[in-house]
Amino acid sequence: MSAAASQPEGPPPHPGVVKVMIQLMKLRVIVLLQVTAVCAILVHDLLARHGLIDVTRTWTDTGLAVLLTVVGGTLSAGGSNAINMWYDADIDPKMRRTRNRPIPLGHASPRFALLFGLVIAIVGSSMFFLASAKAAFWSFFSVAFYVLVYSMWLKRRTPQNIVIGGVAGATPPLIGWAVAAGDSIAGSNVFDLGSPVPWMLFFLIFLWTPPHFWALALYRSGEYKDANVPMMNEVKGPEHTLAQSKAYVVALLMLGSVPCFWPGSGMPLLWAFVSGGLTVWYGLSVWNIDPKEPFDDNGRMPKAAKSFFRSLFYLGWMFFALVLIVALPPAWLGPLGPLNA
């Protein structure tokens, strides 16, 4: 074997500034967030077209709301991710999941990531002032909460980091709904969005987040410990983490059943049954996780990995199902439709 062949491979070549910016923003992670925001817009406008919300919305209005939300939301969330990479520059090289990010590879300096993230986060959140001050508030809140509360305070201090930090990731439906509602929800109370529906969607993401990320932590067991990040499975053990995950799945099932005992929630009764089926389907993957399962050749826990990836499909289908149900005329659904919003 030649000397050149025996030498370890160096870092990949610099992909270019544009690609580095995209990598700093973590666009693949943002996609699911934007799906939930867009679905919230569609639900709002479909309810309005059915006369269940007292506001007039055209398809042009819907399209403009979607465009603003996708662009503004991508910039603000991408900026948050870039700032997070700046702050985590010391621990990202220690984990396989993060060691190929731009800063560990030397493709971007921490200072560049910070400045880039700040600029696009501020620009993206400010764009929402074009539609609603409340949408702008929740966008700025999400950025600040993710960076200051989750990344800088909670992530390295408590195994509840994902639980509390999940608030930031649960805001896209609030932002999308506020963009669609516009002046119809004007007022100083930022919690008043004119309907319980966006808050139901907020809590759907909030309750989904812990079992989703704990499955990731389980199937990559050991990586967070090496980086001194106190994930639940590293601090309390995999059995305790799995028990907590199951509790959140039960909470998701209870959240989906809200239309059964609160008709005034604005959520279609049919969604309670559809969401129940989807939650059981997802919950089975959580119940099937074996904390004593041997790792595969890649050092991962296979059943935890399966639950992690199923959770992504679960959240997407929960939102798509709601849009499809709300799109149907209430007369077709009868008592299974939304009673009011």
C-alpha positions as CSV (number, residue, x, y, z in Angstrom):
1,M,0.0,0.0,0.0
2,S,1.4,3.4,-0.9
3,A,2.0,6.1,1.6
4,A,-0.6,8.3,0.0
5,A,-3.3,5.6,0.2
6,S,-2.6,5.0,3.9
7,Q,-3.0,8.6,4.9
8,P,-6.5,9.5,6.4
9,E,-8.8,11.5,4.2
10,G,-8.9,15.2,4.9
11,P,-12.1,17.3,5.2
12,P,-14.2,17.7,2.0
13,P,-13.5,20.7,-0.2
14,H,-15.3,24.0,0.5
15,P,-18.7,23.7,-1.3
16,G,-19.1,27.4,-1.8
17,V,-20.6,30.2,0.2
18,V,-24.2,29.7,-0.9
19,K,-24.2,26.0,0.0
20,V,-22.5,26.8,3.4
21,M,-25.3,29.3,4.1
22,I,-27.9,26.6,3.3
23,Q,-26.1,24.1,5.5
24,L,-26.0,26.6,8.4
25,M,-29.8,27.1,8.0
26,K,-30.5,23.4,8.1
27,L,-33.2,23.6,5.5
28,R,-34.2,20.0,5.7
29,V,-35.1,20.4,9.3
30,I,-37.1,23.6,8.5
31,V,-39.3,21.8,5.9
32,L,-41.5,20.1,8.5
33,L,-41.9,23.4,10.5
34,Q,-43.0,25.2,7.4
35,V,-45.5,22.4,6.6
36,T,-47.2,22.9,9.9
37,A,-47.4,26.7,9.4
38,V,-48.8,26.3,5.9
39,C,-51.3,23.8,7.1
40,A,-52.5,26.3,9.8
41,I,-53.0,28.9,7.1
42,L,-55.0,26.4,5.0
43,V,-57.2,25.4,7.9
44,H,-57.9,29.0,8.8
45,D,-58.9,30.0,5.3
46,L,-60.9,26.8,4.7
47,L,-62.9,27.5,7.9
48,A,-63.4,31.0,6.7
49,R,-64.7,29.9,3.3
50,H,-67.2,27.6,5.1
51,G,-68.4,30.6,7.2
52,L,-67.0,29.2,10.4
53,I,-64.7,32.2,10.9
54,D,-66.1,35.7,10.2
55,V,-63.5,36.9,7.8
56,T,-63.3,37.0,4.0
57,R,-60.4,35.2,2.3
58,T,-59.7,34.7,-1.4
59,W,-57.3,32.1,-2.9
60,T,-55.0,35.0,-3.7
61,D,-55.0,35.9,0.0
62,T,-54.1,32.4,0.9
63,G,-51.3,32.2,-1.7
64,L,-49.8,35.4,-0.4
65,A,-50.0,34.3,3.2
66,V,-48.3,31.0,2.3
67,L,-45.5,32.8,0.4
68,L,-44.9,35.3,3.2
69,T,-44.9,32.5,5.9
70,V,-42.6,30.2,4.0
71,V,-40.0,32.9,3.2
72,G,-40.2,34.7,6.6
73,G,-40.3,31.4,8.5
74,T,-37.4,29.9,6.6
75,L,-35.2,32.9,7.2
76,S,-36.1,33.2,10.9
77,A,-35.8,29.5,11.6
78,G,-32.7,29.2,9.5
79,G,-31.2,32.1,11.4
80,S,-31.9,30.4,14.7
81,N,-30.2,27.3,13.5
82,A,-27.1,29.2,12.3
83,I,-26.9,31.0,15.7
84,N,-27.2,27.6,17.4
85,M,-24.3,26.3,15.4
86,W,-22.2,29.3,16.5
87,Y,-23.0,28.5,20.1
88,D,-22.4,24.8,19.8
89,A,-19.2,25.1,17.8
90,D,-17.3,23.5,20.8
91,I,-19.5,20.3,21.0
92,D,-20.5,19.7,17.4
93,P,-17.2,18.1,16.5
94,K,-17.8,15.5,19.3
95,M,-20.9,13.9,17.7
96,R,-21.2,12.0,14.5
97,R,-24.6,13.7,13.8
98,T,-23.0,17.2,13.9
99,R,-19.4,16.8,13.1
100,N,-20.0,17.4,9.4
101,R,-21.6,20.8,9.9
102,P,-19.8,23.8,8.3
103,I,-18.0,25.0,11.4
104,P,-16.4,21.7,12.4
105,L,-15.3,21.2,8.8
106,G,-13.8,24.6,8.7
107,H,-16.1,25.8,6.0
108,A,-17.5,28.7,8.1
109,S,-16.2,30.5,11.1
110,P,-18.3,30.8,14.3
111,R,-18.3,34.6,13.8
112,F,-19.7,34.2,10.2
113,A,-22.4,31.8,11.5
114,L,-23.5,34.2,14.2
115,L,-23.7,37.3,12.0
116,F,-25.4,35.4,9.2
117,G,-27.9,33.9,11.6
118,L,-28.7,37.2,13.3
119,V,-29.3,39.1,10.0
120,I,-31.6,36.5,8.4
121,A,-33.5,35.8,11.7
122,I,-34.2,39.5,12.2
123,V,-35.1,40.0,8.5
124,G,-37.3,36.9,8.4
125,S,-39.2,37.8,11.6
126,S,-39.6,41.4,10.6
127,M,-41.3,40.4,7.4
128,F,-44.3,39.2,9.4
129,F,-45.2,42.8,10.3
130,L,-46.5,43.0,6.7
131,A,-49.4,40.8,7.8
132,S,-49.8,40.8,11.5
133,A,-47.9,42.2,14.6
134,K,-48.9,39.0,16.4
135,A,-47.3,36.9,13.7
136,A,-44.1,39.0,14.0
137,F,-44.2,38.7,17.8
138,W,-44.4,34.9,17.8
139,S,-41.6,34.7,15.2
140,F,-39.3,36.9,17.3
141,F,-40.4,34.9,20.4
142,S,-39.5,31.6,18.7
143,V,-36.0,32.8,17.7
144,A,-35.3,34.2,21.1
145,F,-36.6,31.2,22.9
146,Y,-34.7,28.7,20.8
147,V,-31.4,30.6,21.0
148,L,-31.5,32.1,24.5
149,V,-33.6,29.6,26.5
150,Y,-33.0,26.3,24.7
151,S,-29.5,26.6,23.2
152,M,-27.8,28.7,25.8
153,W,-29.6,27.9,29.0
154,L,-31.4,24.5,28.9
155,K,-29.5,22.3,26.5
156,R,-26.4,21.7,28.6
157,R,-28.0,22.0,32.0
158,T,-31.1,19.8,32.3
159,P,-32.6,16.6,30.8
160,Q,-35.8,18.6,30.4
161,N,-34.1,20.6,27.7
162,I,-36.1,19.2,24.8
163,V,-39.4,19.4,26.8
164,I,-39.2,23.1,27.6
165,G,-37.2,24.0,24.5
166,G,-40.0,22.4,22.4
167,V,-42.0,25.6,22.8
168,A,-39.9,27.3,20.1
169,G,-40.6,24.5,17.6
170,A,-44.3,24.5,18.3
171,T,-44.9,28.2,17.2
172,P,-45.1,27.8,13.4
173,P,-48.9,27.1,13.5
174,L,-49.4,30.2,15.6
175,I,-47.4,32.3,13.1
176,G,-49.2,30.9,10.1
177,W,-52.6,31.3,11.6
178,A,-51.8,34.9,12.7
179,V,-50.6,35.7,9.1
180,A,-53.9,34.4,7.7
181,A,-56.0,36.1,10.3
182,G,-54.3,39.5,9.9
183,D,-56.2,42.4,11.2
184,S,-59.2,40.2,12.3
185,I,-57.2,39.4,15.5
186,A,-55.8,42.9,16.2
187,G,-55.3,43.7,19.8
188,S,-52.6,43.8,22.4
189,N,-53.1,40.2,23.7
190,V,-50.7,38.1,21.7
191,F,-52.3,34.9,23.0
192,D,-55.7,35.9,21.5
193,L,-55.6,34.4,18.0
194,G,-59.4,34.4,17.6
195,S,-59.7,30.6,17.9
196,P,-58.5,27.7,20.0
197,V,-57.5,25.8,16.8
198,P,-53.9,27.2,16.4
199,W,-53.3,26.5,20.1
200,M,-54.4,22.9,19.6
201,L,-51.9,22.7,16.8
202,F,-49.3,24.3,19.0
203,F,-49.8,21.7,21.7
204,L,-49.7,18.9,19.1
205,I,-46.2,19.8,18.2
206,F,-45.2,20.5,21.8
207,L,-46.3,17.0,23.0
208,W,-44.8,15.3,19.9
209,T,-41.4,16.9,20.4
210,P,-40.1,14.9,23.5
211,P,-40.7,11.3,22.2
212,H,-39.5,12.4,18.8
213,F,-36.1,13.7,20.0
214,W,-35.7,11.1,22.8
215,A,-36.0,8.4,20.1
216,L,-33.1,10.2,18.3
217,A,-31.1,10.3,21.5
218,L,-31.7,6.6,22.2
219,Y,-30.7,5.4,18.8
220,R,-27.6,7.6,19.0
221,S,-26.9,6.6,22.6
222,G,-23.6,7.8,23.9
223,E,-23.0,10.7,21.5
224,Y,-24.7,13.3,23.7
225,K,-22.9,12.0,26.7
226,D,-19.6,12.4,24.9
227,A,-20.5,16.1,24.3
228,N,-21.7,16.6,27.9
229,V,-25.3,17.2,26.8
230,P,-27.6,15.8,29.5
231,M,-30.2,14.1,27.3
232,M,-32.9,12.2,29.3
233,N,-31.5,8.8,28.4
234,E,-28.0,9.7,29.5
235,V,-29.1,11.1,32.8
236,K,-32.1,9.0,33.8
237,G,-31.5,5.9,31.7
238,P,-33.2,4.5,28.7
239,E,-36.0,2.8,30.6
240,H,-37.1,6.1,32.3
241,T,-36.8,7.9,28.9
242,L,-39.0,5.3,27.3
243,A,-41.6,5.5,30.1
244,Q,-41.7,9.3,29.6
245,S,-42.1,8.9,25.9
246,K,-45.1,6.7,26.4
247,A,-46.6,9.2,28.7
248,Y,-46.4,11.9,26.0
249,V,-47.9,9.5,23.4
250,V,-50.9,9.1,25.8
251,A,-51.1,12.9,26.1
252,L,-51.1,13.1,22.3
253,L,-54.0,10.7,22.2
254,M,-55.9,12.7,24.7
255,L,-55.2,16.0,22.8
256,G,-56.7,14.4,19.7
257,S,-59.9,13.5,21.6
258,V,-60.6,17.1,22.6
259,P,-63.3,17.6,19.9
260,C,-65.2,14.8,21.5
261,F,-65.9,16.7,24.7
262,W,-65.3,20.3,23.6
263,P,-67.3,21.0,20.4
264,G,-66.5,24.7,20.6
265,S,-62.8,24.0,20.0
266,G,-63.4,24.4,16.3
267,M,-61.7,21.1,15.5
268,P,-63.7,18.6,13.4
269,L,-65.0,15.6,15.4
270,L,-63.8,13.4,12.5
271,W,-60.2,14.6,13.2
272,A,-60.5,13.1,16.7
273,F,-60.9,9.6,15.2
274,V,-58.4,10.1,12.4
275,S,-55.8,11.5,14.8
276,G,-56.5,8.7,17.3
277,G,-55.7,6.1,14.6
278,L,-52.5,7.9,13.6
279,T,-51.4,8.3,17.2
280,V,-51.9,4.6,17.8
281,W,-49.9,3.8,14.7
282,Y,-47.1,6.1,15.9
283,G,-47.4,4.9,19.5
284,L,-46.8,1.3,18.5
285,S,-43.3,2.3,17.4
286,V,-42.6,3.9,20.8
287,W,-43.9,0.8,22.6
288,N,-41.7,-1.4,20.5
289,I,-38.5,0.4,21.5
290,D,-36.4,-2.1,23.5
291,P,-33.9,-0.2,25.7
292,K,-31.8,-3.3,25.9
293,E,-31.7,-3.9,22.2
294,P,-28.1,-4.4,20.9
295,F,-26.8,-1.7,18.6
296,D,-26.4,-2.4,14.9
297,D,-23.2,-2.2,12.9
298,N,-23.5,1.6,12.9
299,G,-23.8,1.8,16.7
300,R,-27.5,2.6,16.6
301,M,-30.6,1.2,18.3
302,P,-32.7,0.0,15.3
303,K,-36.2,0.2,16.9
304,A,-35.5,3.7,18.3
305,A,-34.4,4.8,14.9
306,K,-37.6,3.4,13.4
307,S,-39.7,5.3,15.9
308,F,-37.8,8.5,15.2
309,F,-38.4,8.4,11.5
310,R,-42.1,7.3,12.0
311,S,-42.6,10.3,14.2
312,L,-41.7,12.6,11.2
313,F,-44.4,11.0,9.1
314,Y,-46.8,11.0,12.0
315,L,-46.7,14.8,12.5
316,G,-47.0,15.5,8.8
317,W,-50.0,13.2,8.4
318,M,-51.7,14.7,11.5
319,F,-51.6,18.2,9.8
320,F,-52.4,17.0,6.3
321,A,-55.4,15.0,7.7
322,L,-56.8,18.1,9.4
323,V,-56.5,20.1,6.2
324,L,-58.2,17.4,4.1
325,I,-61.1,17.1,6.7
326,V,-61.6,20.9,6.9
327,A,-61.6,21.1,3.1
328,L,-64.8,19.1,3.0
329,P,-68.0,21.1,3.2
330,P,-69.4,20.9,6.8
331,A,-72.7,19.6,5.4
332,W,-70.9,16.5,4.1
333,L,-69.5,15.7,7.5
334,G,-72.6,16.5,9.4
335,P,-72.0,15.9,13.2
336,L,-68.4,14.8,12.4
337,G,-67.5,18.3,11.1
338,P,-66.4,21.5,12.9
339,L,-69.3,23.1,14.9
340,N,-67.7,26.5,15.2
341,A,-64.3,28.1,15.4
